[in-house]
Structures are given as structure tokens and as C-alpha cells.
Amino acid sequence: MEINRRALYNSLRMNWVLDPTLKVESWQVEDYRSQPIDALFEGLEDKGLHLDKSSFKAFAETVDTPEDLTDALLADSGADIKTQDKVYLLVFELWRRLLPEKPSLSLFCDEIDYQIHLFDRGQVQKAEAIEDALANLQMILDENVDNGADSDEVFECIESGCANDVESFLHDFIGDQIDNKNDSYAIELIDGFGNYARDVRWFDFLRARLHSNTGDVEEADHMIKLLIEDKTENPDLELNLEMLSYLVSNGDKKTFERLAKDTVDFLQVEEDFQVLISICAEFYLRMDMESAEKALQEILKNRENLDIEKAFNHRDPQIAEFLKIISK
């Protein structure tokens, strides 16, 4: 059984939480972490597997992972895929609770997904839990690389077992630490995970923000300008928008407008354009350029009834109007 099966159900549940109208079966999106342990065993009993804590642990001693245990328990059952998955989700949660001394990659990835889900929903109650998960992630990455594994392959292996984009989460989480002036921890995370990044530009941007936080504005400006000048083959719209948001409070007019113009080429959906206009309006408000700010707000008003998920039309006549406003 593949380790990413748990990730598939994590993804399904997270999407269902965001959109409860999704057609799913209750067992597929059940919060197994919240179920009493007796209910988990009852669920197995319903599938013809009569186990208790002692027998579960005894069976688990013969295998290495919850995936292996599920396969062993169902070896001669002829169970269909649906039943196998139902059993797996129950076994996985029982293993997580009863055998913390026997971790596996899927269990580790599940914990990463769980902590990311809490963070994204603003439900982190104990900072130690997410900090421990990240410390364990770095330890696993470093140990494998020290033993000769390729850093990219190790990180990709971890991500393949997770429902979330772990690297994007690291960007968000480190950015949150910078926002909250937790500079020393942010530096620790950047230094710890920077070597595993697929896109080093994000970590360079985070370093620039840290320089700004600590008063080294000149170095921050230099790093931002280098990022803007980096004409990579794989432009990142989200990074451009994040840098523009940073420049609203920290940038000069020339740098901001150059990046804003460059960003137009990378817009994908209507929402992207509206976000770009809003950021620019905020910048000109800060610069006390009232006419430019009002002109941008007028464009936004004219587009407020458009479908924000619709593919952006790069021949839209308001692009020229937008570019004219930010070029004055």
C-alpha cells in the first residue's frame, strides 16, 4: 500500500472542509483523530477484524508501517479497495496513538499535513507542536543528505507523502515569524530549509524582509532589486505580488512601478488583476498620489461584478489604462 494514500484522504478532507458541498462519503472525510479509541476498534470489528490494544500491538511488532499492517490484516480477505481504505484509515490512527515509538514516513507526513491545516485555518493553539514538526522535518532531511541522499530527491519524497505543498507552507510560516518579529527563529528556519528549496527566490525574499526588520534597509533594497532583475524562465506571480505588497511600505516609486509592470504579463485569472490593482492603489495612497489611487479604485469598481476565477484576457482594454496610471 502506497504511503501517499493517507495524503490522498488528507487532501480530500481539507477540500471538503473548505467546500462542504463536495460529494464525499462520511468515512472518507471523518476526523479520525477525534474518535475515541474504542470507536476505532469497533470500526475494525465491523470489517471482521477483532482486535484490542494488546493484539493490535502484537500484530504491529511483525511489520514496520501501518500500510504493511493493513496489508497483513487483509491478506486473505479478498476485500475490495473501498474496504481496504476504510480499514487503513482506522489502522493508521490506531498506530499513531498506540505506537508512537514506531514512526513511519506516512505518519510523519500526516503530522506535517495536520499542522499545516491548523496553521492555514488559524487554529494553532500550541506553537510547540508545529515547531516540533518542523524540527523533525529538518532532522529527517539533514540525516538523509548526510548519508549520501540527494537533497532534492529527499525533499520530493517528503512532499509526495503530504497533501500540502510543504515548500509553500514554509514560505508562509517563515513570513509569519517575520511579521511577528520572531527574527531569530525565522533565520533558523531559512538557514535550515534554504538548501532544500526548489525556488531559492522565495528564501532570498524572506532574507530581504529580515534585513529590513533588523534595520539593514540598504541590503534589503539591494536584494529586492536583484530579485526583480532576475529574468528567470519560470516567473512566479505569487512571489511578484508578495514583493509588491512588501514594497507598499518599504519601496521607492521606480522599483515598485517596474515590478508592477512586469507582473502584468504573468496574470492568470481575473482575481490576479484585481489583487494587483489593489496593491498599487495602496502604494499610491502611501505616496500621497491621490489621483492615481482614485483612478485605480475606479478600475476596480468597474470590474467588481466580473468572475474572479475566469481566465484573464491579456487584451483587456483596461490593461492599457492601468499601465498609463502607474507610468505617470
Buried (B, 14 or more C-beta within 10 A) or exposed (E): BEBBBBBEBBBBBBBBBEEEEEEBEEBBBBEBEEBEBEEBBEBBEEBEBEBEEEEBBEBBEEBEBBBBBBBBBBEEEEBEEEBBBBBBBBBBBBBBEBBEEBBBBBBBBBBBBBBBBBBBEEEBEEEEBBBEBBBBBBEBBBEBBEEEBEBEEBBEBBBEBBBBEBBEBBBEBBBEBBEEEBBEBBBBBBEBBBBBBEBEBBBBBBBBBBBBBEEBEEBBBEBBBEBBEEEEEEBBBEBBBBBBBBBBEBBEEEBBBBBBEBBBEBBEBBBBBBBBBBBBBBBBBBBEBEEBBEBBBBBEEEBEEBEBEEEBEEEBEEBEBBEEBBEE
